[in-house]
Amino acid sequence: MKLSLFGVGDAGTRLVDKLLQAELEAGRNFTDGNVLAFNTAAEAFGETDTLPEERQILIGDTHSAVNQYVEPDDDGPDTDAASATDRDHSPGVAGDPELGAEVADDELPEIRRALDLVDDTEVDAAMVVAGFGGGTGCGVGSVLLEELKSIYEIPVYVLGPLPAASESDERALTAARAVRTFVPLADAVLPIDNDSWARSSQPVAEEYDEINEMVATRILSLFAAGESDPATVSEMRIDPADVMRTLDVGGLSSIGHASIEVDTDDEGLLARLMQLLGLAEETPDTQTDAATIKRLVRSALSSKLTLPCDIESTDRVLVILSGPPSEISRKGFETGRYLLEEETGTVEVLAGDEPLPNASEITATVLFSNVTDVPRIDELQERAVAYQREQDAETAVIDTTTSIDGATMIAADDSAAATDGDSEQPFEFHGPEEQRENGDGGGDDAVTADGDAGEMTDGDASEMADDDASEMADDDASEMADDDANEGTDGDAADAPTDTNSTDTPADTDTTVEDDETNTAAATSSDEHESSS
């Protein structure tokens, strides 16, 4: 089966490079050079050994938010705080999938030009290789996957590592988002669980190279089957259509792998040569017996899967036996198939072989397609949900604090404006006592009106304005009458409350108070005069 590979991000670039190395070492040419690697930082390109330089595509290097690699100082940071700062300013998109997607959208013309280097008519399928927990792998990978699905008529698969449990909650959230994005878009997704491959005595980051090598071995055993020597006689040669049919159900897939040594001594080779020349009789025990094949397939089931899962939850299964053609028998195939049907509970089990004349071992590779019971994915999603809730709670607290601070600042600004000079403030408010002294008939009602100011309607304001105007007119008429007659002819008019104009200055207010006292005394004298009359 021929594949085109598209590495994305640091993890994707390293894994594609390892796949190309394994292709050369095994003599299985399954890419025909149809390879590209996209990254937002050039650092990972410098760690490759096999990936051609012209196939390394740097994107986002002109984007203002993308950090390019800077050589660290010799005395690097030795504190946790400094390490956290370094992560925030790490090369590329610094783990931000949204920024990664934004960069990919901006760089789509450049990405499309690079895709012209790949001949999709010469391959059976395409594969995006990306780290699920990385900002570039998740962000750029999702945009690239969508682009490939829109222009290719061949299946597009996704392969990539999941973040280990020891890695940050932020990367777990990014990986959960990647799974939710990749699964609906891709024809099949093959996650790699780093935790199941890592040794507890070493940090996962120090084992990436070894893990990638084991992953490359399994990917080649599955997708490169039949690409070594098509002229070799085969019992049931594996066909690309078998792999695509198995993966056609979509969802998550996992791979098991196991091998056993076979007899390749000179006597065995001479005997097989004599049999081929017709100089010796064939003996039934020259092939690996069915029981051995059955044990081999069982070992593949119990081996470390690329994604640990309950194999009974799979929809379809494919088993490939690779090794010397003389050691693989049809009976062995049937035995292995029956075992898989019993263990998985599905009858959709395909089988094929890959003749490798010079091999010294027989290898069983088992593909489980559309597995649904995957504890690692469930754990990852639960961790992501918990982290998202924490982030939402923190955001809510920050928003509340910001609102309170904003309200306090507004109140402070209003207070400062109210106490500023009278030349800048056209009016001033008086307390209840001052309102009584000034003749404002509001009294306690003024306090209530102040409290209900937020509920005052335009109609209320209009009525208040009319009342003030009426009171002011009565007051003016009373004063004019007092001045003309020097005695009050209308004592009730003098009792009308005098409205203190809000534009009065403090000096005007004192004068008005004195006038009010004089008017009050005059009004009292007038009442006594009328009574005596």
DRENDONU-914448 format. One record per residue (C-alpha): x, y, z; residue in one letter. Coordinates in steps of 0.05 Angstrom, whole numbers, plus 5000, padded with zeros to 4 digits. Layout:
REM DRENDONU-914448
XYZA...
//
This chain:
REM DRENDONU-914448
500050005000M502750694981K501951275029L503452015027S505752275094L504452975121F508153125186G505453705228V509054025287G515053765326D512253075342A509552975271G516153185240T520252715283R515552125271L515452225196V523052245196D523151585235K518251275186L522851465128L528751145164Q524950505175A522750495102E530050515080L532349995130E526749505114A527049605039G519649745037R518450354993N511450545012F511851315003T515551404937D518052064964G511052354974N512652675040V511953375070L512953665140A509754305164F511954675226N511455365258T518455325287A524755115250A527754765311E524954075297A527454085225F534554105252G533353445289E531553045226T536252555191D532352295131T527152815114L529453215053P530353955065E525954155006E520253775039R520754185103Q515554745102I516155305153L509655695162I507756285206G514856565208D512157255191T506357225240H507157705298S504657215351A509156625329V515656545366N521656295327Q527155905361Y532456295398V538755955421E538355905497P543856165543D548955685570D546355775641D539255605625G533555705674P533955265735D527455455770T520355235760D518155945749A523356045695A521355385662S514055615660A516256265628T520255885576D514155465559R510056095549D515256335499H516955665469S518155625394P512255635346G505255765371V507155595444A501955045450G496055475428D491755075378P487455685362E493656075342L495955465302G489355445264A489756195251E496756125223V494655545178A488755945152D493256535137D498456085104E493555665062L496455924996P503455705018E500655035042I497154914976R503455064937R507154554979A501754024967L503354064893D509853694910L505753074928V502752644873D496352384902D494951974839T500851524857E498651344928V492850954957D491751395018A494452005055A496452055128M497052665172V502152545227V501353035285A502153075360G495153125390F497353545449G501254065410G498754745387G501554635317T499453905313G492354045335C491254725304G495154675238V493553935233G486054045235S486454575179V490954125137L486353525147L480353925124E484254165063E486453465044L479353195051K476853745005S481853614949I483352864954Y478952294933E483251794970I482451625045P485952095094V488251795160Y491152125222V496851845264L499752175326G501752115399P497352295458L500452695515P502852295575A499452345643A505452715669S504553275619E500453905632S492953945637D493054455581E496053935533R490753435556A485353935538L488654055470T489053305457A481653215475A479853765427R484253445373A480652775381V473853115375R476253475312T480052915277F475252335287V469352635248P473852895192L478852335181A477351655150D480751345211A484951595270V490751195300L492851515366P499351305401I499051255476D505951485501N504351265572D503650535552S510450535519W514450955568A518550665624R516950925693S524251045709S525251565654Q521652205632P517252095571V520852645533A527352245537E524051645505E520851965444Y526051685397D525150965422E517551025422I517651305351N521850725328E516850215356M511150595324V514750615257A515649865259T508249745268R506150255216I510749935164L508349235181S501249465167L501449975111F507749755075A505749025071A506648765000G511449324978E517848924983S517948394928D511448294890P514447714850A514747264911T509646704915V504246844968S498746434999E494047035009M497747664991R495348275029I492148804984D491349554997P483849454990A483948995051D487049535094V482350085068M476349635078R478249495150T479250235165L473050435125D468650425188V472551025215G473351195288G479451025330L484050445311S489650065347S495249615325I498248995358G504848675338H508848045355A514147605322S517746945330I524446695305E524546155251V529945665231D534445965178T540645535186D544545285126D541544595130E534544865128G536245315069L539544745031L533544295044A528744815017R533144924956L533244174942M525644174948Q524944744899L529544384849L525443744857G531443364885L528143244952A521143094976E517243625011E515843475084T509743765120P513943985179D517944495139T512445015152Q511045325219T505344925248D498445215260A499345195336A505445645331T501746145287I495946135337K500846295394R503846845352L497147175338V495247105412R501847455430S499948025383A493248095419L496548125487S502348565465S502749315477K497649615431L498850295401T492450495436L490450055495P483149845487C478149295497D478848895433I471748635441E469349345424S472349325354T468249305290D473248995242R479848635247V485648515199L491448045211V497748045168I503047505173L509847715147S515947255139G519146715096P513846445048P515845725064S514045835137E507046115127I501345625113S493945715097R492345285157K496045765201G491946335171F485345995186E487445835257T489446555270G482946805240R478646355283Y482346585345L481047315328L473647185317E473246855386E477147395422E473848005390T466747745379G466447985307T466147575244V469048135201E476247885204V480647965143L487447615134A493247665087G500747525084D507047885063E512547425036P519447635059L524447115031P530447375070N526747465137A529047085198S522447155235E514947115226I511147735247T503747805262A500748495256T493548585279V489249205264L483149345307F478649845273S473450305306N474750105378V469850445425T472050225494D478450625504V479950795577P485651255558R481251705516I475851715570D481051915622E483752455576L476852745564Q475152745638E481653105654R480253605599A473253745624V475753855695A481254325671Y476354705627Q471654805687R477455075728E479155555673Q471955785666D471455895742A477856295742E475356705683T468756835719A472557075781V476957525739I470857815703D467257945769T473458275798T474258695736T466958905739S467559105812I473959485799D470659825740G464660025782A469160285837T473060695788M466660985758I464061155828A470761475846A470661885782D463462115797D465362305868S471462685844A467363045792A461963235843A467063525892T470863895838D470564655832G463764985821D466465295758S466764595727E460564305761Q454264695741P450064445799F450664165870E446463705912F443963905982H442363436039G435363406071P436963926126E439464426075E433364306032Q428764466091R432665106108E432265316035N424765216035G424864595990D418264236006G421363555990G423263396062G423562646073D420662556003D427162835975A430962256004V426061765975T426362105908A433962065909D433561325924G428661215868D432461635818A434261015777G426760865769E424561565750M421061615683T421162185633D413962335654G415962405727D421562875708A416863295666S411763345723E417263545772M419664075724A412464355717D411664365793D418264735802D416365245749A409565355782S412565435851E417765915823M412366335790A408266375854D414366555894D416267115845D409167375847A409167385924S415667775927E413168285877M406868375917A410768475981D415068995949D409169385921D404469365981A409769296037N404868806068E402468126049G395768126014T396367396001D399367046062G398566366031D403166545974A408666696023A407765986052D409365685983A416065315986P421765695956T425565265906D433065345913T435865365843N441164835835S445665325799T446565765861D453465835889T454565745965P454466515973A447866575936D445066025979T446566416044D443167036015T437066635995T436566346065V436567046096E431267276046D426966676064D427466856138E425367576123T419567346080N417366866133T417367416186A413467866139A408467326125A407467206200T406367956213S401267976157S397467396187D397167736255E394768386222H389168026186E387067676250S386668326289S382568636233S
//
